[in-house]
């Protein structure tokens, strides 16, 4: 597949951000995830996953 290098770099950076947010949630989550960390990080993770999929399939 011929993809531009910027798209590959963006996908890599988004995966890196997703990994960092998942690790942060695992380290700081309590029993009630929504109450202990808020809903913002969950929306951010959903946005990162959406952007990864968009860039991957749009190319």
N, C-alpha and C positions, 0 to 999 in steps of 0.2 A: 504494500500500500504506500502510495506517495503522499506523505503528510509533510507539512511544513515543520521546521524544527521548532518554531515558536509554539505550535500547538502541542507538540510532544513535551516541551518544557512546561507549558501551562498544566498539562495533565499530571506531570510529575509533581509539580508544586501543590496542586490540589490534593493529590494522594498524601503528600507529606502533611499538609494542614489537617486532613481528615484523621491521619494517624495520631497527630498531636492532640486533637480534640478528644478522640476516643480514649487515649491514655489519661488525659486530664479528667474525663468523666469517671473512669475506673478508679482513679486515685481519690477523687473527692466526693464520689457519690455515697450517699447513705442509703438506708432502707427505702426511704421515699425519695426517689430520684428527682421528681418534678419539684418537690418542695426544697430540696437541699441545693440544687444548682440553678433553678429557674428554667424557663422554657426557651430562652434565647439560644443557648448552645445547641439545643436539639434542632432549632430552625437553621442555625448556621451549618450544622452537619448535613441536614437535608439539602441546603443550598449548594454545598460543596459537592455532594453526590450528584445532584442535578447538573451542575456545571461539568463534572467529569463525563457524565453520560452524553451531554450535549456536544462537548468537544470531541468525544470519541466517535460518535455516530455522524456528526456533521463534517468532521475532518477538516 
